[in-house]
């Protein structure tokens, strides 16, 4: 049965608005389009989108600062997850999940029932996210994530850059978020001539001066409501060149720099990888859970490899149970990451000669702590009668028993499995260093190791660092232990 998809397109006259809407219609193929134009602040736009009388199966909520550069319609038709947060490539922060949100209609209906909370700083700063979080909690649903080729916050007008980064400063007032923002500031220093980065720095500096750390939610909300005027006034004091009208050719050029393998012909509806640029080998991320497999998946996506992380479909479960490691998914994807393939690298190596294997690692004690947290709210059995949840639980139990030898967290057993997997993998590939890359993303390894290994040009953007909050805390707390672990030395 064909799913009905509605598109909610929110714009505040972004420079990208016209082209972003055109691309969205091409790539999503919605049944209906709802425009929310020039509604400020964002909390008001969120309330307006929740007043719409939807008649569909899924709603794609997106902002006009997103340029969708691949066909989402096929994924939308096969998707059944209640909520999918889309990873995009943000000019200022690398790969983040922001700007495009795929939401099942039952979650939208639940969001419509929720009254906006008062004196709630999280709602003030992220109203859509806050209401959705309440809805998912009420329904006992979880988020899912998917990476697409989407540019976010490229080609924005100067005053919009200022307003966005001022808001980013307000959202970064925790220790971890502050560290992430400071890392971004250092990255921007590599591009001293980029006007967007100069404006971003000015916005952050001014906002730090204008809004005290101890500001109340009401004071922050009032500042956000004034941001458009504040941004216009700040930009007016600068001598900036006039920005030309945005064209598909300009986006095409940027797209080729980011994803050089993709031929685009933007505006003409042809957005596919040319045959000669497709991967001639498969790529498998064979690190254990919580070793940076999501970050690796996102990085491979940036490099042009069409990857899937921990697939949860019925066909994959059946093939795993039958020992059929050719995987039907590999007819459509360049590779698979996480424990779906971690235990089967010898078979995959035989079935797909010339493939590349990437073993993600981290400090073992950090990893054990992360696994204990990971297992805490992920039981091996669930009484849910939702079909996709049943398949998810079957795969979870199968892979836990296959890879770890236990359904629940057991520190001694998992420490043994971690060391054994590391030693066995290195031993298997000991005479073929060209086939295996050992990658410690948490220790700062990334493009410099990955690009040469895969024969790709070096990437000049931050390496995607998903789940960075947990990993950053671990790195700060356990730096000495990382240096002492003999397995990783």
C-alpha positions in Angstrom: 0.0 0.0 0.0 1.4 3.4 -1.0 2.0 5.7 2.0 0.7 9.2 1.9 3.3 11.8 2.7 2.8 15.4 3.6 5.5 18.0 3.5 5.6 20.9 5.9 8.0 23.5 4.5 9.0 26.3 6.9 10.6 29.4 5.6 11.6 32.8 6.9 12.7 34.1 3.5 16.0 32.1 3.5 18.2 32.7 0.5 17.7 29.0 -0.3 13.9 28.9 0.0 12.9 28.6 -3.6 15.4 26.0 -4.6 15.1 24.1 -1.3 11.3 23.8 -1.9 11.8 22.7 -5.5 14.4 20.0 -4.5 12.1 18.9 -1.6 9.2 18.3 -3.9 11.5 16.4 -6.3 13.0 14.2 -3.7 10.1 13.6 -1.3 7.3 13.5 -3.9 4.7 14.6 -1.3 0.9 14.2 -1.7 0.4 17.6 -0.1 2.7 20.6 0.7 2.0 22.9 3.6 3.9 26.2 3.6 4.6 28.1 6.8 6.0 31.4 5.8 7.6 34.2 7.9 6.2 33.0 11.2 8.5 34.1 14.1 9.6 33.0 16.7 10.1 29.4 15.8 7.8 28.3 18.7 4.9 30.1 16.9 5.8 28.3 13.6 5.7 25.0 15.5 2.3 25.8 16.9 1.0 26.7 13.5 2.3 23.4 11.9 0.5 21.5 14.7 -2.8 23.2 13.8 -2.8 21.6 10.3 -5.5 18.9 9.7 -3.2 16.2 8.3 -4.6 13.3 6.1 -1.5 11.2 5.6 0.7 8.4 7.0 3.9 10.5 7.6 4.8 14.1 7.8 8.2 15.4 6.7 8.9 18.6 8.6 11.7 20.6 7.1 13.3 24.0 7.1 14.2 26.1 4.1 17.9 26.0 5.0 18.0 22.4 3.9 18.9 21.3 0.3 17.9 17.7 -0.2 20.3 16.1 -2.8 19.0 12.6 -3.0 15.7 10.7 -3.5 14.0 10.2 -0.1 10.8 8.9 -1.6 11.8 5.2 -1.7 12.9 5.3 1.9 9.7 7.1 2.9 7.6 4.3 1.3 9.4 1.5 3.0 9.8 3.3 6.4 7.6 2.4 9.3 9.6 3.9 12.2 7.5 6.4 14.3 10.2 9.1 14.1 13.4 9.4 12.0 15.8 12.2 12.6 17.8 12.9 9.5 21.5 13.5 9.6 22.6 16.4 7.4 25.8 18.1 6.5 25.9 21.4 8.3 28.4 24.0 7.1 29.2 25.1 10.7 29.1 21.8 12.6 29.6 18.9 10.2 27.2 16.0 10.4 24.3 16.7 12.7 20.6 15.7 12.9 18.7 18.8 12.2 16.4 20.5 9.7 14.5 17.4 8.3 12.3 15.3 10.5 10.2 12.3 9.3 7.3 11.8 11.7 4.6 9.2 11.7 1.1 10.6 12.0 0.3 9.0 15.4 3.3 10.9 16.8 2.1 14.1 15.2 -1.4 13.6 16.7 0.2 13.1 20.1 2.3 16.3 19.6 -1.0 18.2 18.8 -2.4 17.2 22.2 0.5 18.6 24.2 0.3 22.1 25.7 3.4 24.2 25.4 5.2 24.1 28.8 5.7 27.4 30.6 9.0 28.6 31.9 10.8 25.7 30.2 14.2 26.6 28.8 14.4 23.5 26.6 11.1 24.4 25.0 12.2 28.0 24.5 15.4 26.9 22.7 14.0 23.8 20.8 10.2 23.9 20.8 9.7 21.3 18.1 12.2 18.9 19.6 10.8 19.4 23.1 7.2 18.6 22.1 8.2 15.6 20.0 10.2 14.3 22.9 7.1 14.5 25.1 5.1 12.7 22.5 7.6 9.9 21.9 7.8 9.4 25.7 4.0 9.2 26.0 3.8 6.7 23.2 6.9 4.7 24.5 8.5 5.1 21.1 12.2 5.7 20.3 14.0 7.9 17.9 15.7 6.4 14.8 18.4 8.1 12.7 19.1 8.1 9.0 21.9 9.8 7.1 21.0 11.5 3.7 22.8 13.8 1.3 21.4 17.0 2.6 23.2 20.4 2.9 22.2 22.5 5.9 23.0 26.2 6.4 25.0 26.6 3.2 24.3 29.7 1.1 22.4 31.5 3.8 21.9 35.3 3.9 24.3 37.1 6.2 21.6 38.2 8.7 20.3 34.6 8.9 23.8 33.3 9.6 24.1 35.8 12.4 20.7 34.8 13.9 21.3 31.1 13.6 24.7 31.2 15.3 23.4 33.5 18.0 20.8 30.9 18.8 23.5 28.2 18.6 25.4 30.1 21.4 22.3 30.1 23.6 21.9 26.3 23.0 25.6 25.6 23.9 25.5 26.6 27.6 26.4 23.3 29.0 30.0 21.9 29.5 29.7 19.4 26.7 27.9 21.7 24.2 30.4 24.4 25.0 33.3 22.1 24.1 31.6 21.3 20.8 31.1 25.0 20.0 34.7 25.7 20.9 35.9 22.9 18.6 33.8 24.4 15.8 35.4 27.8 16.4 38.8 26.3 16.0 37.8 24.6 12.8 36.5 27.9 11.4 39.9 29.4 12.0 41.2 27.2 9.1 39.1 29.4 6.7 39.9 33.0 7.6 38.4 34.3 4.3 35.0 32.7 4.7 32.6 35.5 5.5 30.0 33.1 7.0 32.5 32.0 9.6 33.4 35.6 10.4 29.8 36.5 10.9 29.3 33.3 13.0 32.1 34.3 15.4 30.7 37.8 15.7 27.2 36.5 16.5 28.6 34.2 19.2 30.7 36.9 20.7 27.9 39.5 20.8 25.4 37.0 22.2 27.8 36.0 25.0 27.9 39.7 25.9 24.2 40.4 25.5 22.6 37.4 27.3 24.0 36.5 30.8 24.6 32.9 31.7 22.1 33.2 34.5 19.4 34.6 32.2 15.9 33.2 32.8 13.9 31.3 30.2 11.7 34.4 29.8 14.7 36.6 29.1 16.1 34.1 26.6 12.8 33.9 24.9 12.6 37.7 24.6 16.1 37.8 23.1 15.2 35.1 20.6 12.1 37.1 19.5 14.3 40.2 18.9 17.0 38.2 17.1 15.9 39.1 13.5 16.2 42.9 14.3 19.4 42.3 16.3 20.9 40.4 13.3 19.9 43.0 10.8 21.5 45.8 12.9 24.7 43.8 13.4 25.1 43.1 9.7 24.4 46.7 8.8 27.6 47.7 10.7 29.7 45.5 8.5 31.0 46.2 5.0 30.0 43.1 3.2 29.7 42.4 -0.5 26.2 41.9 -1.9 25.2 38.3 -2.2 24.1 37.3 -5.7 20.9 35.4 -6.4 21.4 31.7 -5.6 21.5 29.4 -8.6 21.5 25.6 -9.1 25.0 26.0 -10.6 26.3 27.4 -7.3 24.8 24.5 -5.4 26.1 22.0 -8.0 29.6 23.3 -7.5 29.4 23.1 -3.7 27.9 19.6 -4.0 30.8 18.4 -6.1 33.3 19.6 -3.6 31.5 17.8 -0.7 30.5 14.7 -2.6 32.8 14.6 -5.7 31.4 11.3 -6.9 27.9 12.7 -7.4 26.8 14.1 -10.7 23.9 16.3 -10.1 22.2 18.4 -12.9 20.3 20.1 -10.1 16.9 21.3 -11.1 16.6 18.7 -13.8 15.6 15.9 -11.5 18.7 13.8 -12.2 20.4 13.1 -8.9 22.3 9.8 -9.0 25.8 8.4 -8.7 27.4 7.8 -12.2 28.2 4.1 -12.8 31.9 4.8 -13.2 32.0 6.4 -9.7 30.2 3.7 -7.9 32.2 1.7 -5.4 34.0 -1.3 -7.0 34.4 -3.0 -3.6 32.3 -3.4 -0.4 33.1 -1.8 2.9 32.3 -3.4 6.2 32.6 -1.7 9.6 33.3 -4.6 11.9 33.8 -2.8 15.2 31.7 -3.8 18.2 28.7 -1.7 19.4 29.6 1.6 21.0 33.0 1.9 19.3 32.0 4.7 16.9 30.2 2.7 14.3 27.6 5.4 13.7 30.3 8.0 13.2 32.1 5.7 10.8 28.8 5.1 8.9 28.3 8.8 8.5 31.9 9.4 7.4 31.6 6.7 4.8 28.4 8.3 3.6 30.3 11.6 3.2 32.9 9.8 1.1 30.3 8.5 -1.3 29.7 5.0 0.0 26.1 4.1 0.4 26.1 2.4 3.8 23.6 0.9 6.2 24.1 0.8 9.9 22.6 -2.1 11.9 19.8 -3.1 9.5 16.6 -4.3 11.2 14.5 -5.6 8.4 13.0 -9.1 8.3 15.0 -10.2 5.3 18.3 -9.4 7.0 17.1 -11.3 10.1 16.2 -14.4 8.0 19.5 -14.3 6.2 21.5 -14.0 9.4 19.6 -16.9 10.9 20.3 -19.0 7.7 24.0 -18.0 7.6 23.4 -16.3 4.2 26.1 -13.6 4.4 25.8 -12.3 0.9 22.9 -10.1 2.3 20.3 -8.9 -0.1 20.9 -5.4 1.1 24.3 -5.4 -0.5 22.6 -5.3 -3.9 21.6 -1.7 -3.0 24.3 -0.7 -0.5 28.1 -0.5 -0.6 28.5 -1.9 2.9 27.1 -2.6 6.4 28.4 -1.5 9.7 28.1 -2.6 13.4 27.6 -6.1 14.9 25.4 -7.2 12.0 28.7 -8.0 10.3 31.3 -7.9 13.1 31.4 -11.7 13.6 31.3 -12.6 10.0 34.3 -10.9 8.4 35.9 -14.1 7.3 32.8 -15.1 5.4 32.4 -11.6 4.0 36.0 -11.6 2.9 35.5 -14.8 0.9 32.2 -13.7 -0.6 33.3 -10.2 -1.5 37.0 -10.4 -2.6 38.8 -7.1 -2.4 36.5 -5.6 0.2 37.7 -3.1 2.9 37.2 -3.9 6.6 37.3 -1.2 9.3 37.7 -2.2 12.9 36.6 0.7 15.1 38.0 0.5 18.7 38.1 2.5 21.9 39.6 2.1 25.4 38.3 -1.1 26.7 37.2 0.2 30.1 35.4 3.1 28.5 33.8 0.7 26.1 32.6 -1.6 29.0 31.1 1.4 30.8 29.3 2.5 27.6 28.0 -1.0 27.0 26.6 -1.1 30.5 24.7 2.1 30.0 23.7 0.9 26.5 22.2 -2.3 27.9 20.5 -0.6 30.8 17.4 0.5 28.9 17.5 -2.1 26.0 16.1 -5.4 27.3 16.5 -8.6 25.3 12.7 -9.2 25.5 9.8 -6.9 24.8 6.1 -7.5 25.0 5.3 -5.1 22.2 3.0 -6.3 19.5 4.3 -3.8 16.9 5.6 -5.9 14.0 8.8 -3.9 13.3 9.6 -4.0 17.0 9.3 -7.8 17.0 11.8 -8.1 14.2 14.1 -5.6 16.0 14.0 -7.7 19.2 14.7 -10.9 17.3 17.8 -9.4 15.6 18.9 -7.9 19.0 18.8 -11.4 20.6 20.4 -13.1 17.7 23.3 -10.7 17.5 23.8 -10.5 21.2 24.1 -14.2 21.5 26.2 -14.6 18.4 28.7 -11.7 19.1 28.7 -11.5 22.9 27.4 -14.8 24.1 24.9 -13.3 26.5 21.6 -11.4 26.3 22.3 -9.1 29.2 25.4 -7.1 30.2 28.1 -9.2 31.8 31.4 -7.2 32.3 33.8 -10.2 32.4 32.3 -11.9 29.4 32.2 -8.7 27.3 35.8 -7.8 28.3 36.8 -11.2 27.0 34.8 -10.8 23.8 36.4 -7.3 23.2 39.9 -8.6 23.5 39.2 -11.8 21.5 37.6 -9.9 18.6 40.5 -7.4 18.5 43.1 -10.2 18.4 41.3 -12.5 16.0 40.7 -9.7 13.5 44.3 -8.5 13.5 45.4 -12.1 13.2 43.1 -12.8 10.3 44.3 -9.8 8.3 48.0 -9.9 9.5 49.4 -10.4 6.0 47.0 -8.0 4.3 47.2 -4.5 5.8 45.6 -3.1 2.7 42.3 -4.8 3.7 42.0 -3.8 7.3 42.0 -0.4 9.0 42.0 -0.1 12.8 40.3 3.2 13.6 40.0 4.9 17.1 37.6 7.7 16.4 37.3 8.6 20.1 41.1 9.2 20.2 40.9 11.7 17.3 41.5 9.4 14.3 39.4 10.1 11.2 39.9 11.4 7.7 43.7 11.1 7.8 43.4 7.4 8.3 40.2 6.6 6.5 40.7 8.5 3.2 44.0 7.0 2.2 42.8 3.5 3.2 39.8 3.8 0.9 41.7 5.7 -1.9 39.6 8.8 -1.4 40.7 12.5 -1.6 41.2 14.1 1.8 38.0 15.8 3.3 38.2 19.3 4.6 35.4 19.3 7.1 34.9 18.0 10.7 34.8 14.2 11.0 31.3 13.1 12.1 31.3 12.4 15.8 28.0 10.9 16.7 27.2 10.2 20.3 30.0 12.7 21.0 28.5 13.8 24.4 29.0 10.4 26.0 32.4 9.8 24.3 33.7 13.2 25.2 32.8 12.7 28.9 34.6 9.3 28.8 37.7 10.8 27.1 37.9 13.6 29.7 37.5 11.2 32.6 39.7 8.3 31.3 42.5 10.0 29.4 45.2 8.3 31.4 43.6 4.9 31.1 43.5 5.3 27.3 47.2 5.6 27.2 47.8 2.6 29.5 45.6 0.0 27.8 48.0 -2.5 26.2 45.3 -3.7 23.8 45.1 -0.3 22.1 48.8 0.7 22.4 
